């Protein structure tokens, strides 16, 4: 998962709105979003390591993870970042308890940003900074830097989410998915410097990524809407290597 735009408790209708793109190498085996054998959990599945990049539960738990772009971090870590989301979603701990437990094993994973929470609280964890914090109501953007890094696609995504909330039209998963299909790359003058080449930095600067040379890009967009009624709507749009729409999956969970 490489871009997550979310609104937390900024609108009384929607305790949580999430729009996210998962960017990955095309060769990595993946299962599309569905209920897992543990029927409480709805998420896509990384078939290589067994975890997930983003998921929800019927009881209203939410988790998502992104990696941290750091070319100097060459050491391989044995544990997959996708297990961080899975463990929270299937576990009994409160978001705060789970954050506190993670502090003892930050070094066991490559760099990650983790979001975990529910309708009442949302926490952000960064293992490279060895920090965790409870988030205040607001609109946030998270990619492969730190939370609300001033990268062009993060700033664009936050503005797009605000515009959607400010519009007179209703918010829907279709509109959140469409928002994440933004493919315009940033101007060179606006690119961040994350230690990769300028050409690669440019190809990674759009919300929706297409990098056929590296056989890498956006493979799915996900939208999650937590309603004040307790209902949760979850939508996933999948894409092929050419960036064309393929399968789509939609779920509506009734209040627990």
HELIX and SHEET records of a PDB file:
HELIX    1   1 UNK A   82  UNK A   90  1                                   9    
HELIX    2   2 UNK A   95  UNK A  102  1                                   8    
HELIX    3   3 UNK A  103  UNK A  108  5                                   6    
HELIX    4   4 UNK A  152  UNK A  166  1                                  15    
HELIX    5   5 UNK A  173  UNK A  179  1                                   7    
HELIX    6   6 UNK A  188  UNK A  190  5                                   3    
HELIX    7   7 UNK A  198  UNK A  203  1                                   6    
HELIX    8   8 UNK A  212  UNK A  214  5                                   3    
SHEET    1   A 5 UNK A 138  UNK A 142  0                                        
SHEET    2   A 5 UNK A   3  UNK A  11 -1                                        
SHEET    3   A 5 UNK A  14  UNK A  25 -1                                        
SHEET    4   A 5 UNK A 216  UNK A 227 -1                                        
SHEET    5   A 5 UNK A 210  UNK A 211 -1                                        
SHEET    1   B 6 UNK A 138  UNK A 142  0                                        
SHEET    2   B 6 UNK A   3  UNK A  11 -1                                        
SHEET    3   B 6 UNK A  14  UNK A  25 -1                                        
SHEET    4   B 6 UNK A 216  UNK A 227 -1                                        
SHEET    5   B 6 UNK A 232  UNK A 239 -1                                        
SHEET    6   B 6 UNK A 245  UNK A 253 -1                                        
SHEET    1   C 7 UNK A  30  UNK A  35  0                                        
SHEET    2   C 7 UNK A  41  UNK A  46 -1                                        
SHEET    3   C 7 UNK A  54  UNK A  57 -1                                        
SHEET    4   C 7 UNK A  62  UNK A  67 -1                                        
SHEET    5   C 7 UNK A 112  UNK A 117 -1                                        
SHEET    6   C 7 UNK A 122  UNK A 126 -1                                        
SHEET    7   C 7 UNK A 131  UNK A 134 -1                                        
END                                                                             
